[in-house]
Amino acid sequence: MHAREIREKSDEEILDEIEDLKEALFKLRLQQASGQLENENVIKQTRHDIARCKTVLRERQLAAERVAKEGSSDA
């Protein structure tokens, strides 16, 4: 998943995606612990996807705070 794809989603969709990725990560860790996981790079990729989603949400939060701050200083 690329950041561009994440930015096209709404905040609620991103939060849902984070929850889905966390569930997938949990299942992957169980598979790894039981020796069933063939490709361990999937865990790393899933963790990176979660981080990308959280980064986009944080960028939006900071942008909203910046707009609010600029709007209050203009008044």
CHARMM internal coordinates of N, CA and C (Angstrom, degrees):
IC EDIT
DIST 1 N 1 CA 1.4514
DIST 1 CA 1 C 1.5287
ANGL 1 N 1 CA 1 C 108.12
DIST 1 C 2 N 1.3144
ANGL 1 CA 1 C 2 N 115.33
DIHE 1 N 1 CA 1 C 2 N 133.56
DIST 2 N 2 CA 1.4549
ANGL 1 C 2 N 2 CA 120.96
DIHE 1 CA 1 C 2 N 2 CA -179.74
DIST 2 CA 2 C 1.5199
ANGL 2 N 2 CA 2 C 110.05
DIHE 1 C 2 N 2 CA 2 C -100.85
DIST 2 C 3 N 1.3213
ANGL 2 CA 2 C 3 N 116.00
DIHE 2 N 2 CA 2 C 3 N 155.82
DIST 3 N 3 CA 1.4615
ANGL 2 C 3 N 3 CA 120.77
DIHE 2 CA 2 C 3 N 3 CA 179.80
DIST 3 CA 3 C 1.5269
ANGL 3 N 3 CA 3 C 110.89
DIHE 2 C 3 N 3 CA 3 C -60.51
DIST 3 C 4 N 1.3234
ANGL 3 CA 3 C 4 N 116.53
DIHE 3 N 3 CA 3 C 4 N -33.21
DIST 4 N 4 CA 1.4642
ANGL 3 C 4 N 4 CA 120.71
DIHE 3 CA 3 C 4 N 4 CA 179.18
DIST 4 CA 4 C 1.5341
ANGL 4 N 4 CA 4 C 110.33
DIHE 3 C 4 N 4 CA 4 C -60.29
DIST 4 C 5 N 1.3260
ANGL 4 CA 4 C 5 N 116.70
DIHE 4 N 4 CA 4 C 5 N -41.96
DIST 5 N 5 CA 1.4588
ANGL 4 C 5 N 5 CA 121.20
DIHE 4 CA 4 C 5 N 5 CA 178.71
DIST 5 CA 5 C 1.5236
ANGL 5 N 5 CA 5 C 111.16
DIHE 4 C 5 N 5 CA 5 C -65.55
DIST 5 C 6 N 1.3085
ANGL 5 CA 5 C 6 N 116.12
DIHE 5 N 5 CA 5 C 6 N -38.41
DIST 6 N 6 CA 1.4586
ANGL 5 C 6 N 6 CA 120.58
DIHE 5 CA 5 C 6 N 6 CA -179.24
DIST 6 CA 6 C 1.5258
ANGL 6 N 6 CA 6 C 110.54
DIHE 5 C 6 N 6 CA 6 C -68.29
DIST 6 C 7 N 1.3265
ANGL 6 CA 6 C 7 N 116.60
DIHE 6 N 6 CA 6 C 7 N -40.54
DIST 7 N 7 CA 1.4687
ANGL 6 C 7 N 7 CA 120.51
DIHE 6 CA 6 C 7 N 7 CA -178.45
DIST 7 CA 7 C 1.5247
ANGL 7 N 7 CA 7 C 112.14
DIHE 6 C 7 N 7 CA 7 C -64.58
DIST 7 C 8 N 1.3194
ANGL 7 CA 7 C 8 N 117.92
DIHE 7 N 7 CA 7 C 8 N -21.97
DIST 8 N 8 CA 1.4668
ANGL 7 C 8 N 8 CA 121.14
DIHE 7 CA 7 C 8 N 8 CA 179.11
DIST 8 CA 8 C 1.5232
ANGL 8 N 8 CA 8 C 112.13
DIHE 7 C 8 N 8 CA 8 C -77.26
DIST 8 C 9 N 1.3285
ANGL 8 CA 8 C 9 N 117.12
DIHE 8 N 8 CA 8 C 9 N -12.30
DIST 9 N 9 CA 1.4594
ANGL 8 C 9 N 9 CA 121.93
DIHE 8 CA 8 C 9 N 9 CA -177.68
DIST 9 CA 9 C 1.5188
ANGL 9 N 9 CA 9 C 110.84
DIHE 8 C 9 N 9 CA 9 C -91.77
DIST 9 C 10 N 1.3383
ANGL 9 CA 9 C 10 N 115.08
DIHE 9 N 9 CA 9 C 10 N 158.84
DIST 10 N 10 CA 1.4613
ANGL 9 C 10 N 10 CA 120.22
DIHE 9 CA 9 C 10 N 10 CA 175.52
DIST 10 CA 10 C 1.5254
ANGL 10 N 10 CA 10 C 109.16
DIHE 9 C 10 N 10 CA 10 C -79.68
DIST 10 C 11 N 1.3265
ANGL 10 CA 10 C 11 N 116.16
DIHE 10 N 10 CA 10 C 11 N 168.20
DIST 11 N 11 CA 1.4600
ANGL 10 C 11 N 11 CA 120.54
DIHE 10 CA 10 C 11 N 11 CA -179.78
DIST 11 CA 11 C 1.5273
ANGL 11 N 11 CA 11 C 111.45
DIHE 10 C 11 N 11 CA 11 C -59.53
DIST 11 C 12 N 1.3360
ANGL 11 CA 11 C 12 N 116.79
DIHE 11 N 11 CA 11 C 12 N -41.36
DIST 12 N 12 CA 1.4595
ANGL 11 C 12 N 12 CA 120.17
DIHE 11 CA 11 C 12 N 12 CA -179.32
DIST 12 CA 12 C 1.5193
ANGL 12 N 12 CA 12 C 111.39
DIHE 11 C 12 N 12 CA 12 C -65.48
DIST 12 C 13 N 1.3287
ANGL 12 CA 12 C 13 N 116.23
DIHE 12 N 12 CA 12 C 13 N -39.04
DIST 13 N 13 CA 1.4621
ANGL 12 C 13 N 13 CA 120.18
DIHE 12 CA 12 C 13 N 13 CA 178.20
DIST 13 CA 13 C 1.5282
ANGL 13 N 13 CA 13 C 110.68
DIHE 12 C 13 N 13 CA 13 C -65.07
DIST 13 C 14 N 1.3213
ANGL 13 CA 13 C 14 N 116.54
DIHE 13 N 13 CA 13 C 14 N -38.58
DIST 14 N 14 CA 1.4604
ANGL 13 C 14 N 14 CA 120.35
DIHE 13 CA 13 C 14 N 14 CA 178.66
DIST 14 CA 14 C 1.5234
ANGL 14 N 14 CA 14 C 110.29
DIHE 13 C 14 N 14 CA 14 C -66.59
DIST 14 C 15 N 1.3245
ANGL 14 CA 14 C 15 N 117.09
DIHE 14 N 14 CA 14 C 15 N -42.22
DIST 15 N 15 CA 1.4633
ANGL 14 C 15 N 15 CA 120.11
DIHE 14 CA 14 C 15 N 15 CA 178.25
DIST 15 CA 15 C 1.5324
ANGL 15 N 15 CA 15 C 110.95
DIHE 14 C 15 N 15 CA 15 C -62.81
DIST 15 C 16 N 1.3283
ANGL 15 CA 15 C 16 N 116.72
DIHE 15 N 15 CA 15 C 16 N -39.88
DIST 16 N 16 CA 1.4636
ANGL 15 C 16 N 16 CA 120.57
DIHE 15 CA 15 C 16 N 16 CA 175.81
DIST 16 CA 16 C 1.5252
ANGL 16 N 16 CA 16 C 110.62
DIHE 15 C 16 N 16 CA 16 C -63.26
DIST 16 C 17 N 1.3137
ANGL 16 CA 16 C 17 N 116.19
DIHE 16 N 16 CA 16 C 17 N -40.91
DIST 17 N 17 CA 1.4638
ANGL 16 C 17 N 17 CA 121.01
DIHE 16 CA 16 C 17 N 17 CA 179.19
DIST 17 CA 17 C 1.5295
ANGL 17 N 17 CA 17 C 110.89
DIHE 16 C 17 N 17 CA 17 C -63.40
DIST 17 C 18 N 1.3278
ANGL 17 CA 17 C 18 N 116.64
DIHE 17 N 17 CA 17 C 18 N -40.27
DIST 18 N 18 CA 1.4613
ANGL 17 C 18 N 18 CA 120.44
DIHE 17 CA 17 C 18 N 18 CA 177.80
DIST 18 CA 18 C 1.5233
ANGL 18 N 18 CA 18 C 110.45
DIHE 17 C 18 N 18 CA 18 C -61.50
DIST 18 C 19 N 1.3305
ANGL 18 CA 18 C 19 N 116.76
DIHE 18 N 18 CA 18 C 19 N -44.64
DIST 19 N 19 CA 1.4671
ANGL 18 C 19 N 19 CA 120.36
DIHE 18 CA 18 C 19 N 19 CA 179.04
DIST 19 CA 19 C 1.5275
ANGL 19 N 19 CA 19 C 110.85
DIHE 18 C 19 N 19 CA 19 C -61.71
DIST 19 C 20 N 1.3258
ANGL 19 CA 19 C 20 N 117.00
DIHE 19 N 19 CA 19 C 20 N -42.91
DIST 20 N 20 CA 1.4632
ANGL 19 C 20 N 20 CA 120.83
DIHE 19 CA 19 C 20 N 20 CA 178.60
DIST 20 CA 20 C 1.5264
ANGL 20 N 20 CA 20 C 111.19
DIHE 19 C 20 N 20 CA 20 C -62.96
DIST 20 C 21 N 1.3225
ANGL 20 CA 20 C 21 N 115.88
DIHE 20 N 20 CA 20 C 21 N -42.10
DIST 21 N 21 CA 1.4609
ANGL 20 C 21 N 21 CA 120.02
DIHE 20 CA 20 C 21 N 21 CA 179.68
DIST 21 CA 21 C 1.5255
ANGL 21 N 21 CA 21 C 111.72
DIHE 20 C 21 N 21 CA 21 C -66.40
DIST 21 C 22 N 1.3310
ANGL 21 CA 21 C 22 N 116.87
DIHE 21 N 21 CA 21 C 22 N -37.04
DIST 22 N 22 CA 1.4592
ANGL 21 C 22 N 22 CA 120.27
DIHE 21 CA 21 C 22 N 22 CA 178.25
DIST 22 CA 22 C 1.5289
ANGL 22 N 22 CA 22 C 110.89
DIHE 21 C 22 N 22 CA 22 C -65.67
DIST 22 C 23 N 1.3402
ANGL 22 CA 22 C 23 N 116.13
DIHE 22 N 22 CA 22 C 23 N -39.36
DIST 23 N 23 CA 1.4616
ANGL 22 C 23 N 23 CA 119.75
DIHE 22 CA 22 C 23 N 23 CA 176.76
DIST 23 CA 23 C 1.5303
ANGL 23 N 23 CA 23 C 110.29
DIHE 22 C 23 N 23 CA 23 C -64.92
DIST 23 C 24 N 1.3165
ANGL 23 CA 23 C 24 N 116.16
DIHE 23 N 23 CA 23 C 24 N -42.47
DIST 24 N 24 CA 1.4641
ANGL 23 C 24 N 24 CA 120.69
DIHE 23 CA 23 C 24 N 24 CA 179.12
DIST 24 CA 24 C 1.5266
ANGL 24 N 24 CA 24 C 110.48
DIHE 23 C 24 N 24 CA 24 C -63.19
DIST 24 C 25 N 1.3311
ANGL 24 CA 24 C 25 N 116.57
DIHE 24 N 24 CA 24 C 25 N -40.58
DIST 25 N 25 CA 1.4587
ANGL 24 C 25 N 25 CA 121.19
DIHE 24 CA 24 C 25 N 25 CA 179.32
DIST 25 CA 25 C 1.5281
ANGL 25 N 25 CA 25 C 110.53
DIHE 24 C 25 N 25 CA 25 C -63.21
DIST 25 C 26 N 1.3118
ANGL 25 CA 25 C 26 N 116.49
DIHE 25 N 25 CA 25 C 26 N -41.04
DIST 26 N 26 CA 1.4632
ANGL 25 C 26 N 26 CA 120.94
DIHE 25 CA 25 C 26 N 26 CA 177.94
DIST 26 CA 26 C 1.5303
ANGL 26 N 26 CA 26 C 110.28
DIHE 25 C 26 N 26 CA 26 C -60.32
DIST 26 C 27 N 1.3258
ANGL 26 CA 26 C 27 N 115.97
DIHE 26 N 26 CA 26 C 27 N -46.57
DIST 27 N 27 CA 1.4670
ANGL 26 C 27 N 27 CA 120.33
DIHE 26 CA 26 C 27 N 27 CA -179.90
DIST 27 CA 27 C 1.5269
ANGL 27 N 27 CA 27 C 110.91
DIHE 26 C 27 N 27 CA 27 C -64.62
DIST 27 C 28 N 1.3198
ANGL 27 CA 27 C 28 N 116.52
DIHE 27 N 27 CA 27 C 28 N -38.37
DIST 28 N 28 CA 1.4632
ANGL 27 C 28 N 28 CA 119.71
DIHE 27 CA 27 C 28 N 28 CA 178.14
DIST 28 CA 28 C 1.5216
ANGL 28 N 28 CA 28 C 111.37
DIHE 27 C 28 N 28 CA 28 C -64.57
DIST 28 C 29 N 1.3208
ANGL 28 CA 28 C 29 N 116.19
DIHE 28 N 28 CA 28 C 29 N -39.01
DIST 29 N 29 CA 1.4663
ANGL 28 C 29 N 29 CA 119.49
DIHE 28 CA 28 C 29 N 29 CA 178.75
DIST 29 CA 29 C 1.5320
ANGL 29 N 29 CA 29 C 111.26
DIHE 28 C 29 N 29 CA 29 C -66.18
DIST 29 C 30 N 1.3309
ANGL 29 CA 29 C 30 N 116.17
DIHE 29 N 29 CA 29 C 30 N -36.86
DIST 30 N 30 CA 1.4625
ANGL 29 C 30 N 30 CA 119.48
DIHE 29 CA 29 C 30 N 30 CA 176.02
DIST 30 CA 30 C 1.5225
ANGL 30 N 30 CA 30 C 110.45
DIHE 29 C 30 N 30 CA 30 C -63.77
DIST 30 C 31 N 1.3193
ANGL 30 CA 30 C 31 N 116.00
DIHE 30 N 30 CA 30 C 31 N -43.57
DIST 31 N 31 CA 1.4582
ANGL 30 C 31 N 31 CA 120.02
DIHE 30 CA 30 C 31 N 31 CA 178.22
DIST 31 CA 31 C 1.5219
ANGL 31 N 31 CA 31 C 110.87
DIHE 30 C 31 N 31 CA 31 C -61.72
DIST 31 C 32 N 1.3188
ANGL 31 CA 31 C 32 N 116.51
DIHE 31 N 31 CA 31 C 32 N -40.77
DIST 32 N 32 CA 1.4607
ANGL 31 C 32 N 32 CA 120.70
DIHE 31 CA 31 C 32 N 32 CA 179.96
DIST 32 CA 32 C 1.5286
ANGL 32 N 32 CA 32 C 110.24
DIHE 31 C 32 N 32 CA 32 C -64.37
DIST 32 C 33 N 1.3102
ANGL 32 CA 32 C 33 N 116.90
DIHE 32 N 32 CA 32 C 33 N -42.54
DIST 33 N 33 CA 1.4564
ANGL 32 C 33 N 33 CA 121.13
DIHE 32 CA 32 C 33 N 33 CA -178.47
DIST 33 CA 33 C 1.5224
ANGL 33 N 33 CA 33 C 111.69
DIHE 32 C 33 N 33 CA 33 C -65.82
DIST 33 C 34 N 1.3296
ANGL 33 CA 33 C 34 N 116.30
DIHE 33 N 33 CA 33 C 34 N -32.50
DIST 34 N 34 CA 1.4675
ANGL 33 C 34 N 34 CA 119.30
DIHE 33 CA 33 C 34 N 34 CA -179.36
DIST 34 CA 34 C 1.5231
ANGL 34 N 34 CA 34 C 112.21
DIHE 33 C 34 N 34 CA 34 C -91.30
DIST 34 C 35 N 1.3269
ANGL 34 CA 34 C 35 N 116.99
DIHE 34 N 34 CA 34 C 35 N 0.86
DIST 35 N 35 CA 1.4636
ANGL 34 C 35 N 35 CA 120.70
DIHE 34 CA 34 C 35 N 35 CA 177.20
DIST 35 CA 35 C 1.5160
ANGL 35 N 35 CA 35 C 114.56
DIHE 34 C 35 N 35 CA 35 C 80.32
DIST 35 C 36 N 1.3240
ANGL 35 CA 35 C 36 N 118.22
DIHE 35 N 35 CA 35 C 36 N 15.35
DIST 36 N 36 CA 1.4633
ANGL 35 C 36 N 36 CA 122.00
DIHE 35 CA 35 C 36 N 36 CA -177.94
DIST 36 CA 36 C 1.5219
ANGL 36 N 36 CA 36 C 113.09
DIHE 35 C 36 N 36 CA 36 C -94.59
DIST 36 C 37 N 1.3139
ANGL 36 CA 36 C 37 N 117.50
DIHE 36 N 36 CA 36 C 37 N -11.13
DIST 37 N 37 CA 1.4619
ANGL 36 C 37 N 37 CA 121.15
DIHE 36 CA 36 C 37 N 37 CA -176.23
DIST 37 CA 37 C 1.5249
ANGL 37 N 37 CA 37 C 109.87
DIHE 36 C 37 N 37 CA 37 C -81.63
DIST 37 C 38 N 1.3309
ANGL 37 CA 37 C 38 N 115.65
DIHE 37 N 37 CA 37 C 38 N 120.51
DIST 38 N 38 CA 1.4596
ANGL 37 C 38 N 38 CA 120.19
DIHE 37 CA 37 C 38 N 38 CA -178.23
DIST 38 CA 38 C 1.5237
ANGL 38 N 38 CA 38 C 112.18
DIHE 37 C 38 N 38 CA 38 C -85.09
DIST 38 C 39 N 1.3201
ANGL 38 CA 38 C 39 N 116.55
DIHE 38 N 38 CA 38 C 39 N -41.99
DIST 39 N 39 CA 1.4558
ANGL 38 C 39 N 39 CA 120.70
DIHE 38 CA 38 C 39 N 39 CA -176.42
DIST 39 CA 39 C 1.5320
ANGL 39 N 39 CA 39 C 108.91
DIHE 38 C 39 N 39 CA 39 C -114.19
DIST 39 C 40 N 1.3050
ANGL 39 CA 39 C 40 N 117.06
DIHE 39 N 39 CA 39 C 40 N 103.37
DIST 40 N 40 CA 1.4612
ANGL 39 C 40 N 40 CA 120.84
DIHE 39 CA 39 C 40 N 40 CA -176.90
DIST 40 CA 40 C 1.5247
ANGL 40 N 40 CA 40 C 112.73
DIHE 39 C 40 N 40 CA 40 C -75.89
DIST 40 C 41 N 1.3142
ANGL 40 CA 40 C 41 N 117.49
DIHE 40 N 40 CA 40 C 41 N -11.25
DIST 41 N 41 CA 1.4658
ANGL 40 C 41 N 41 CA 120.64
DIHE 40 CA 40 C 41 N 41 CA 176.98
DIST 41 CA 41 C 1.5331
ANGL 41 N 41 CA 41 C 111.61
DIHE 40 C 41 N 41 CA 41 C -68.22
DIST 41 C 42 N 1.3199
ANGL 41 CA 41 C 42 N 116.90
DIHE 41 N 41 CA 41 C 42 N -19.59
DIST 42 N 42 CA 1.4597
ANGL 41 C 42 N 42 CA 120.85
DIHE 41 CA 41 C 42 N 42 CA 178.95
DIST 42 CA 42 C 1.5215
ANGL 42 N 42 CA 42 C 110.45
DIHE 41 C 42 N 42 CA 42 C -63.10
DIST 42 C 43 N 1.3147
ANGL 42 CA 42 C 43 N 117.20
DIHE 42 N 42 CA 42 C 43 N -36.19
DIST 43 N 43 CA 1.4699
ANGL 42 C 43 N 43 CA 120.83
DIHE 42 CA 42 C 43 N 43 CA 178.29
DIST 43 CA 43 C 1.5227
ANGL 43 N 43 CA 43 C 109.91
DIHE 42 C 43 N 43 CA 43 C -62.84
DIST 43 C 44 N 1.3150
ANGL 43 CA 43 C 44 N 115.93
DIHE 43 N 43 CA 43 C 44 N -46.84
DIST 44 N 44 CA 1.4632
ANGL 43 C 44 N 44 CA 120.67
DIHE 43 CA 43 C 44 N 44 CA 179.59
DIST 44 CA 44 C 1.5281
ANGL 44 N 44 CA 44 C 110.79
DIHE 43 C 44 N 44 CA 44 C -61.08
DIST 44 C 45 N 1.3267
ANGL 44 CA 44 C 45 N 116.86
DIHE 44 N 44 CA 44 C 45 N -44.12
DIST 45 N 45 CA 1.4613
ANGL 44 C 45 N 45 CA 121.38
DIHE 44 CA 44 C 45 N 45 CA -179.58
DIST 45 CA 45 C 1.5243
ANGL 45 N 45 CA 45 C 110.83
DIHE 44 C 45 N 45 CA 45 C -63.01
DIST 45 C 46 N 1.3183
ANGL 45 CA 45 C 46 N 117.19
DIHE 45 N 45 CA 45 C 46 N -41.24
DIST 46 N 46 CA 1.4672
ANGL 45 C 46 N 46 CA 121.24
DIHE 45 CA 45 C 46 N 46 CA 179.35
DIST 46 CA 46 C 1.5245
ANGL 46 N 46 CA 46 C 110.53
DIHE 45 C 46 N 46 CA 46 C -64.35
DIST 46 C 47 N 1.3209
ANGL 46 CA 46 C 47 N 117.38
DIHE 46 N 46 CA 46 C 47 N -42.50
DIST 47 N 47 CA 1.4630
ANGL 46 C 47 N 47 CA 120.85
DIHE 46 CA 46 C 47 N 47 CA 177.39
DIST 47 CA 47 C 1.5257
ANGL 47 N 47 CA 47 C 110.86
DIHE 46 C 47 N 47 CA 47 C -61.77
DIST 47 C 48 N 1.3122
ANGL 47 CA 47 C 48 N 117.00
DIHE 47 N 47 CA 47 C 48 N -39.69
DIST 48 N 48 CA 1.4686
ANGL 47 C 48 N 48 CA 120.82
DIHE 47 CA 47 C 48 N 48 CA 178.87
DIST 48 CA 48 C 1.5327
ANGL 48 N 48 CA 48 C 110.76
DIHE 47 C 48 N 48 CA 48 C -66.84
DIST 48 C 49 N 1.3259
ANGL 48 CA 48 C 49 N 116.98
DIHE 48 N 48 CA 48 C 49 N -38.23
DIST 49 N 49 CA 1.4694
ANGL 48 C 49 N 49 CA 120.44
DIHE 48 CA 48 C 49 N 49 CA 178.07
DIST 49 CA 49 C 1.5285
ANGL 49 N 49 CA 49 C 111.12
DIHE 48 C 49 N 49 CA 49 C -63.67
DIST 49 C 50 N 1.3274
ANGL 49 CA 49 C 50 N 116.29
DIHE 49 N 49 CA 49 C 50 N -41.12
DIST 50 N 50 CA 1.4701
ANGL 49 C 50 N 50 CA 120.24
DIHE 49 CA 49 C 50 N 50 CA 176.98
DIST 50 CA 50 C 1.5208
ANGL 50 N 50 CA 50 C 109.77
DIHE 49 C 50 N 50 CA 50 C -61.39
DIST 50 C 51 N 1.3211
ANGL 50 CA 50 C 51 N 116.72
DIHE 50 N 50 CA 50 C 51 N -43.99
DIST 51 N 51 CA 1.4646
ANGL 50 C 51 N 51 CA 120.86
DIHE 50 CA 50 C 51 N 51 CA 179.89
DIST 51 CA 51 C 1.5241
ANGL 51 N 51 CA 51 C 111.25
DIHE 50 C 51 N 51 CA 51 C -63.45
DIST 51 C 52 N 1.3225
ANGL 51 CA 51 C 52 N 117.19
DIHE 51 N 51 CA 51 C 52 N -40.21
DIST 52 N 52 CA 1.4674
ANGL 51 C 52 N 52 CA 119.73
DIHE 51 CA 51 C 52 N 52 CA 178.47
DIST 52 CA 52 C 1.5221
ANGL 52 N 52 CA 52 C 111.08
DIHE 51 C 52 N 52 CA 52 C -62.42
DIST 52 C 53 N 1.3275
ANGL 52 CA 52 C 53 N 116.60
DIHE 52 N 52 CA 52 C 53 N -43.04
DIST 53 N 53 CA 1.4686
ANGL 52 C 53 N 53 CA 120.36
DIHE 52 CA 52 C 53 N 53 CA 178.68
DIST 53 CA 53 C 1.5276
ANGL 53 N 53 CA 53 C 110.82
DIHE 52 C 53 N 53 CA 53 C -61.18
DIST 53 C 54 N 1.3210
ANGL 53 CA 53 C 54 N 115.85
DIHE 53 N 53 CA 53 C 54 N -45.72
DIST 54 N 54 CA 1.4636
ANGL 53 C 54 N 54 CA 119.45
DIHE 53 CA 53 C 54 N 54 CA -179.72
DIST 54 CA 54 C 1.5278
ANGL 54 N 54 CA 54 C 111.31
DIHE 53 C 54 N 54 CA 54 C -65.02
DIST 54 C 55 N 1.3251
ANGL 54 CA 54 C 55 N 117.15
DIHE 54 N 54 CA 54 C 55 N -34.94
DIST 55 N 55 CA 1.4593
ANGL 54 C 55 N 55 CA 121.07
DIHE 54 CA 54 C 55 N 55 CA 179.15
DIST 55 CA 55 C 1.5200
ANGL 55 N 55 CA 55 C 110.88
DIHE 54 C 55 N 55 CA 55 C -64.98
DIST 55 C 56 N 1.3260
ANGL 55 CA 55 C 56 N 116.92
DIHE 55 N 55 CA 55 C 56 N -43.73
DIST 56 N 56 CA 1.4664
ANGL 55 C 56 N 56 CA 120.41
DIHE 55 CA 55 C 56 N 56 CA 179.37
DIST 56 CA 56 C 1.5212
ANGL 56 N 56 CA 56 C 110.40
DIHE 55 C 56 N 56 CA 56 C -63.58
DIST 56 C 57 N 1.3328
ANGL 56 CA 56 C 57 N 117.30
DIHE 56 N 56 CA 56 C 57 N -42.07
DIST 57 N 57 CA 1.4689
ANGL 56 C 57 N 57 CA 119.80
DIHE 56 CA 56 C 57 N 57 CA 177.26
DIST 57 CA 57 C 1.5322
ANGL 57 N 57 CA 57 C 111.30
DIHE 56 C 57 N 57 CA 57 C -61.07
DIST 57 C 58 N 1.3184
ANGL 57 CA 57 C 58 N 116.31
DIHE 57 N 57 CA 57 C 58 N -41.60
DIST 58 N 58 CA 1.4658
ANGL 57 C 58 N 58 CA 120.46
DIHE 57 CA 57 C 58 N 58 CA 179.71
DIST 58 CA 58 C 1.5226
ANGL 58 N 58 CA 58 C 111.15
DIHE 57 C 58 N 58 CA 58 C -66.48
DIST 58 C 59 N 1.3235
ANGL 58 CA 58 C 59 N 117.13
DIHE 58 N 58 CA 58 C 59 N -39.96
DIST 59 N 59 CA 1.4661
ANGL 58 C 59 N 59 CA 120.34
DIHE 58 CA 58 C 59 N 59 CA 176.76
DIST 59 CA 59 C 1.5216
ANGL 59 N 59 CA 59 C 110.71
DIHE 58 C 59 N 59 CA 59 C -58.84
DIST 59 C 60 N 1.3285
ANGL 59 CA 59 C 60 N 115.60
DIHE 59 N 59 CA 59 C 60 N -43.05
DIST 60 N 60 CA 1.4719
ANGL 59 C 60 N 60 CA 119.71
DIHE 59 CA 59 C 60 N 60 CA 179.35
DIST 60 CA 60 C 1.5239
ANGL 60 N 60 CA 60 C 111.02
DIHE 59 C 60 N 60 CA 60 C -65.34
DIST 60 C 61 N 1.3212
ANGL 60 CA 60 C 61 N 116.47
DIHE 60 N 60 CA 60 C 61 N -39.72
DIST 61 N 61 CA 1.4578
ANGL 60 C 61 N 61 CA 120.48
DIHE 60 CA 60 C 61 N 61 CA 179.30
DIST 61 CA 61 C 1.5220
ANGL 61 N 61 CA 61 C 110.90
DIHE 60 C 61 N 61 CA 61 C -63.29
DIST 61 C 62 N 1.3169
ANGL 61 CA 61 C 62 N 116.74
DIHE 61 N 61 CA 61 C 62 N -44.95
DIST 62 N 62 CA 1.4634
ANGL 61 C 62 N 62 CA 120.60
DIHE 61 CA 61 C 62 N 62 CA 179.56
DIST 62 CA 62 C 1.5213
ANGL 62 N 62 CA 62 C 111.56
DIHE 61 C 62 N 62 CA 62 C -65.30
DIST 62 C 63 N 1.3266
ANGL 62 CA 62 C 63 N 116.72
DIHE 62 N 62 CA 62 C 63 N -38.53
DIST 63 N 63 CA 1.4623
ANGL 62 C 63 N 63 CA 120.33
DIHE 62 CA 62 C 63 N 63 CA 178.51
DIST 63 CA 63 C 1.5313
ANGL 63 N 63 CA 63 C 110.58
DIHE 62 C 63 N 63 CA 63 C -64.54
DIST 63 C 64 N 1.3297
ANGL 63 CA 63 C 64 N 116.94
DIHE 63 N 63 CA 63 C 64 N -40.85
DIST 64 N 64 CA 1.4681
ANGL 63 C 64 N 64 CA 120.76
DIHE 63 CA 63 C 64 N 64 CA 178.89
DIST 64 CA 64 C 1.5250
ANGL 64 N 64 CA 64 C 110.64
DIHE 63 C 64 N 64 CA 64 C -65.55
DIST 64 C 65 N 1.3252
ANGL 64 CA 64 C 65 N 116.33
DIHE 64 N 64 CA 64 C 65 N -39.92
DIST 65 N 65 CA 1.4695
ANGL 64 C 65 N 65 CA 119.79
DIHE 64 CA 64 C 65 N 65 CA 178.27
DIST 65 CA 65 C 1.5256
ANGL 65 N 65 CA 65 C 110.75
DIHE 64 C 65 N 65 CA 65 C -65.54
DIST 65 C 66 N 1.3287
ANGL 65 CA 65 C 66 N 116.48
DIHE 65 N 65 CA 65 C 66 N -38.96
DIST 66 N 66 CA 1.4598
ANGL 65 C 66 N 66 CA 120.80
DIHE 65 CA 65 C 66 N 66 CA 179.85
DIST 66 CA 66 C 1.5295
ANGL 66 N 66 CA 66 C 110.27
DIHE 65 C 66 N 66 CA 66 C -64.93
DIST 66 C 67 N 1.3391
ANGL 66 CA 66 C 67 N 116.76
DIHE 66 N 66 CA 66 C 67 N -42.30
DIST 67 N 67 CA 1.4527
ANGL 66 C 67 N 67 CA 120.72
DIHE 66 CA 66 C 67 N 67 CA 179.32
DIST 67 CA 67 C 1.5305
ANGL 67 N 67 CA 67 C 110.06
DIHE 66 C 67 N 67 CA 67 C -64.90
DIST 67 C 68 N 1.3358
ANGL 67 CA 67 C 68 N 116.69
DIHE 67 N 67 CA 67 C 68 N -42.77
DIST 68 N 68 CA 1.4506
ANGL 67 C 68 N 68 CA 120.49
DIHE 67 CA 67 C 68 N 68 CA 179.43
DIST 68 CA 68 C 1.5234
ANGL 68 N 68 CA 68 C 111.30
DIHE 67 C 68 N 68 CA 68 C -63.71
DIST 68 C 69 N 1.3143
ANGL 68 CA 68 C 69 N 116.02
DIHE 68 N 68 CA 68 C 69 N -39.44
DIST 69 N 69 CA 1.4614
ANGL 68 C 69 N 69 CA 120.01
DIHE 68 CA 68 C 69 N 69 CA -179.83
DIST 69 CA 69 C 1.5209
ANGL 69 N 69 CA 69 C 110.67
DIHE 68 C 69 N 69 CA 69 C -67.64
DIST 69 C 70 N 1.3217
ANGL 69 CA 69 C 70 N 116.98
DIHE 69 N 69 CA 69 C 70 N -42.55
DIST 70 N 70 CA 1.4634
ANGL 69 C 70 N 70 CA 120.26
DIHE 69 CA 69 C 70 N 70 CA 178.92
DIST 70 CA 70 C 1.5233
ANGL 70 N 70 CA 70 C 110.85
DIHE 69 C 70 N 70 CA 70 C -67.42
DIST 70 C 71 N 1.3206
ANGL 70 CA 70 C 71 N 116.68
DIHE 70 N 70 CA 70 C 71 N -35.96
DIST 71 N 71 CA 1.4579
ANGL 70 C 71 N 71 CA 120.21
DIHE 70 CA 70 C 71 N 71 CA 178.75
DIST 71 CA 71 C 1.5091
ANGL 71 N 71 CA 71 C 112.47
DIHE 70 C 71 N 71 CA 71 C -67.29
DIST 71 C 72 N 1.3254
ANGL 71 CA 71 C 72 N 118.37
DIHE 71 N 71 CA 71 C 72 N -35.84
DIST 72 N 72 CA 1.4579
ANGL 71 C 72 N 72 CA 121.15
DIHE 71 CA 71 C 72 N 72 CA -179.42
DIST 72 CA 72 C 1.5350
ANGL 72 N 72 CA 72 C 111.40
DIHE 71 C 72 N 72 CA 72 C -76.36
DIST 72 C 73 N 1.3186
ANGL 72 CA 72 C 73 N 117.29
DIHE 72 N 72 CA 72 C 73 N -28.00
DIST 73 N 73 CA 1.4584
ANGL 72 C 73 N 73 CA 119.35
DIHE 72 CA 72 C 73 N 73 CA -179.83
DIST 73 CA 73 C 1.5283
ANGL 73 N 73 CA 73 C 112.01
DIHE 72 C 73 N 73 CA 73 C -79.49
DIST 73 C 74 N 1.3451
ANGL 73 CA 73 C 74 N 116.05
DIHE 73 N 73 CA 73 C 74 N -22.14
DIST 74 N 74 CA 1.4655
ANGL 73 C 74 N 74 CA 119.91
DIHE 73 CA 73 C 74 N 74 CA 178.28
DIST 74 CA 74 C 1.5204
ANGL 74 N 74 CA 74 C 111.68
DIHE 73 C 74 N 74 CA 74 C -78.25
DIST 74 C 75 N 1.2987
ANGL 74 CA 74 C 75 N 118.04
DIHE 74 N 74 CA 74 C 75 N -23.45
DIST 75 N 75 CA 1.4557
ANGL 74 C 75 N 75 CA 122.23
DIHE 74 CA 74 C 75 N 75 CA -174.36
DIST 75 CA 75 C 1.4837
ANGL 75 N 75 CA 75 C 113.35
DIHE 74 C 75 N 75 CA 75 C -73.84
END
COOR INIT
IC SEED 1 N 1 CA 1 C
IC BUILD
